[in-house]
Amino acid sequence: MKVIGICGSPRKGNTEWMLRKLLEKVAEEGARTELILLREKQIKGCDGCLTCEVGGSQRKGLCRIQDDMQMIYPKLMEADGFAFGTPVYFDMLSGLLKNFMDRTCPIWPHLESKPVVGVVVAEAGIGQAVANLKAYAGICSMRWVGQVTTLAKKPREVARDADVELRLERLGRKLVRSLKA
Ligand SMILES: Cc1cc2nc3c(=O)[nH]c(=O)nc-3n(C[C@H](O)[C@H](O)[C@H](O)COP(=O)(O)O)c2cc1C
């Protein structure tokens, strides 16, 4: 069983901290984990060519854009569960995470039925960010397992939230249970 975390923050901040705590618990519960920091990857924008929709390319996970998504596609297809993490930007998910999601066009049918959780952090209000994550999960027919949201501004400020770690651990445990369901 393997869970992949996708971090949509462009900095080493609260989202990454939350995902690491969640994945620590997931690992403790016996699943393998990997954290993909989108900020470290070269991922171009989807150019809308839609060649991924013809000739069975989607089944094979083929995209004509040659960048770091090429090594991420097989990982996504093989993973059993996911944790999406995003800071709130203008009441929505971050552009970094949305860009990644657009580029999953060649493989999204492979995500069907896989459980997914979200971690979301904002300075003042979560806005539509959780709804954004759920919309993506819904379109991909993934199983939404739950989310942890919190408020923080500066990097690592999230650690001040007394019970956020507990909530992340609980969500991690729930995610592992849902892998087995
Ligand atoms: C471009 C930008 C837009 C933001 N928009 C919002 C917002 O709409 N609402 C909010 O509460 N916080 C907003 N924030 C604050 C971040 O969500 C907050 O600093 C968060 O802790 C960042 O997470 P990170 O440390 O993982 O990058 C914004 C920050 C940036 C840089």
The ligand as a Gaussian input file, in Angstrom:
#p B3LYP/6-31G(d) Opt

LIG

0 1
 C       -0.751000      34.971000      -3.343000
 C       -1.317000      34.689000      -1.980000
 C       -2.684000      34.701000      -1.806000
 C       -3.243000      34.420000      -0.564000
 N       -4.602000      34.437000      -0.429000
 C       -5.154000      34.161000       0.771000
 C       -6.577000      34.169000       0.925000
 O       -7.347000      34.389000      -0.013000
 N       -7.089000      33.926000       2.160000
 C       -6.281000      33.666000       3.238000
 O       -6.812000      33.457000       4.323000
 N       -4.937000      33.607000       3.123000
 C       -4.346000      33.853000       1.926000
 N       -2.980000      33.809000       1.776000
 C       -2.135000      33.416000       2.929000
 C       -1.663000      31.947000       2.876000
 O       -2.737000      31.068000       2.638000
 C       -0.993000      31.583000       4.196000
 O        0.158000      32.382000       4.375000
 C       -0.592000      30.113000       4.300000
 O       -0.100000      29.844000       5.595000
 C        0.467000      29.743000       3.265000
 O        0.735000      28.369000       3.353000
 P        2.247000      27.793000       3.150000
 O        3.047000      28.229000       4.348000
 O        2.093000      26.311000       3.101000
 O        2.766000      28.345000       1.871000
 C       -2.397000      34.114000       0.534000
 C       -1.006000      34.105000       0.344000
 C       -0.465000      34.392000      -0.886000
 C        1.033000      34.358000      -1.066000

